[in-house]
Amino acid sequence: MAYARVITKPLMISASAMMAQNAASLVMLGGFVGYAAPGQADIFRTMNTRSAWIDFQQTTDKKVAFGLFAGYVKNMGADDPVAGRVATTYGVTSSWGAISATPGARSVDHLWRVVPRVDWNLSKAIRLRFEVENTVATWGDAQANGRGIGNEFNARNNRFHVATFFMF
């Protein structure tokens, strides 16, 4: 995991990148895949996930400030899937139905999010924020390693947020 922040008078830039295994423990795409065969011990492989995000925030003493967040998460699947066995995914994103290794099922291959925002500084103690969130998840046919490849479909979600901040 890497994290960086640069603060200047007109702009603050924050960024992070991460490569993880069993990222479901961080409530991200991933987990692990179990490979089962009758009369044999199950074999488990962790799933790999890569993610990155960047955030731009205008630093100003004025009443209005703008910002932008952008993020990307990629399901890299499990290394060395075991052929000839029944594959099953485990982890929180699997229980939600986002990740699967079952033939005929669907699995998220990657997703991205872009969130522009505007802040209104009403006083030193009160700030209002309005955000428009656009998220796209690319679903594909579930592979034995947990990836979603082939027959892709982009599922879009848009949300509007209003937040109030009290600083004291």
C-alpha positions in Angstrom: 0.0 0.0 0.0 1.2 3.5 -0.8 -0.3 6.8 0.2 0.7 10.4 -0.6 -0.6 13.9 -0.1 0.6 17.2 -1.4 -0.9 20.4 0.0 -0.4 23.7 -1.8 -2.3 27.0 -1.6 -4.6 26.3 -4.5 -4.9 22.6 -4.3 -4.6 19.5 -2.1 -3.9 16.2 -3.9 -4.3 12.9 -2.0 -3.7 9.5 -3.6 -3.4 5.8 -2.7 -2.6 2.6 -4.4 -2.9 -1.0 -3.0 -2.2 -4.5 -4.1 -3.9 -7.0 -1.7 -4.8 -10.6 -1.2 -8.2 -11.5 0.4 -9.2 -7.9 0.1 -12.7 -8.9 1.2 -11.4 -8.5 4.7 -11.2 -4.8 3.8 -14.8 -4.9 2.2 -13.3 -4.8 -1.3 -13.5 -7.1 -4.3 -11.8 -10.4 -3.5 -11.6 -13.1 -0.9 -10.5 -16.6 -1.7 -11.4 -19.6 -3.9 -11.9 -23.1 -2.6 -11.4 -26.0 -5.0 -13.2 -29.2 -4.0 -13.3 -32.8 -5.3 -15.1 -35.8 -3.7 -12.9 -37.7 -1.3 -10.0 -35.2 -1.4 -9.0 -32.3 0.8 -10.1 -28.8 -0.4 -7.4 -26.6 -1.9 -7.7 -22.8 -1.3 -6.2 -19.9 -3.2 -6.4 -16.2 -2.2 -7.8 -13.8 -4.7 -5.7 -10.7 -5.7 -7.0 -7.2 -5.9 -5.5 -4.0 -7.1 -6.9 -0.6 -6.4 -6.0 3.1 -6.7 -7.7 6.4 -6.0 -6.9 10.1 -6.3 -8.6 13.1 -4.7 -8.3 16.8 -5.7 -9.6 19.4 -3.2 -9.4 23.1 -3.8 -7.8 24.9 -0.8 -9.2 28.4 -0.6 -10.5 30.9 2.0 -13.5 31.6 -0.2 -17.1 30.5 0.4 -17.1 27.9 -2.4 -14.5 25.2 -3.0 -14.5 22.3 -5.6 -13.2 18.8 -5.4 -12.9 15.6 -7.4 -12.5 12.0 -6.4 -11.7 9.1 -8.8 -11.0 5.5 -8.0 -10.5 2.1 -9.7 -10.6 -1.5 -8.3 -9.5 -4.6 -10.3 -10.4 -8.2 -9.5 -7.2 -10.1 -10.5 -8.6 -13.4 -9.4 -6.7 -16.3 -7.8 -3.3 -17.5 -9.1 -3.0 -21.1 -10.2 -6.7 -22.2 -10.2 -7.1 -26.0 -9.7 -8.5 -27.7 -12.8 -11.0 -30.5 -12.5 -12.5 -29.4 -9.2 -15.6 -27.5 -8.2 -14.6 -23.8 -7.5 -16.4 -21.8 -4.8 -15.6 -18.2 -3.7 -15.6 -17.1 0.0 -15.6 -13.7 1.5 -17.9 -10.8 2.1 -18.1 -9.8 -1.6 -18.9 -13.4 -2.5 -21.8 -13.5 0.0 -23.1 -10.2 -1.6 -23.0 -11.9 -5.0 -20.3 -9.7 -6.5 -17.6 -12.4 -6.8 -18.1 -16.0 -8.0 -16.1 -18.9 -9.5 -19.1 -21.0 -10.2 -19.7 -21.8 -13.9 -22.7 -20.0 -15.3 -22.5 -17.3 -12.6 -21.4 -13.7 -12.9 -18.4 -11.9 -11.3 -17.3 -8.3 -11.1 -14.0 -7.9 -13.1 -13.5 -4.2 -12.2 -15.2 -1.0 -11.1 -14.5 2.7 -11.2 -16.0 5.7 -9.5 -15.9 9.4 -10.2 -17.3 11.9 -7.7 -17.2 15.7 -8.4 -18.2 17.9 -5.4 -18.7 21.4 -4.3 -18.3 22.7 -0.7 -20.1 25.8 0.7 -18.2 27.2 3.7 -21.0 28.9 5.6 -18.8 29.8 8.5 -15.6 28.5 10.2 -17.7 25.9 11.9 -20.3 24.8 9.2 -19.7 23.4 5.7 -22.3 22.0 3.3 -21.1 19.6 0.6 -23.0 18.4 -2.5 -21.6 15.4 -4.4 -22.6 13.6 -7.6 -21.3 10.0 -7.5 -21.0 7.9 -10.7 -20.0 4.2 -10.3 -19.6 1.6 -13.0 -19.1 -2.1 -12.3 -18.1 -4.4 -15.2 -19.6 -7.8 -14.8 -18.4 -10.9 -16.8 -18.8 -14.6 -16.9 -17.4 -16.2 -13.7 -14.1 -18.0 -14.2 -12.6 -20.7 -12.0 -10.2 -18.1 -10.5 -13.0 -15.7 -9.6 -12.5 -13.2 -12.4 -15.4 -12.0 -14.6 -14.3 -12.3 -18.2 -16.4 -12.5 -21.4 -20.0 -11.4 -22.0 -19.3 -8.1 -20.1 -22.0 -5.9 -18.9 -21.5 -2.4 -17.3 -23.8 -1.7 -14.4 -24.1 2.0 -13.6 -25.1 3.7 -10.5 -25.6 7.4 -9.9 -26.1 9.0 -6.4 -26.5 12.5 -5.1 -25.2 13.3 -1.6 -25.6 16.2 0.6 -23.4 16.4 3.7 -23.1 18.8 6.6 -19.9 19.3 8.5 -19.6 20.8 11.9 -16.1 21.8 13.0 -15.4 22.7 16.6 
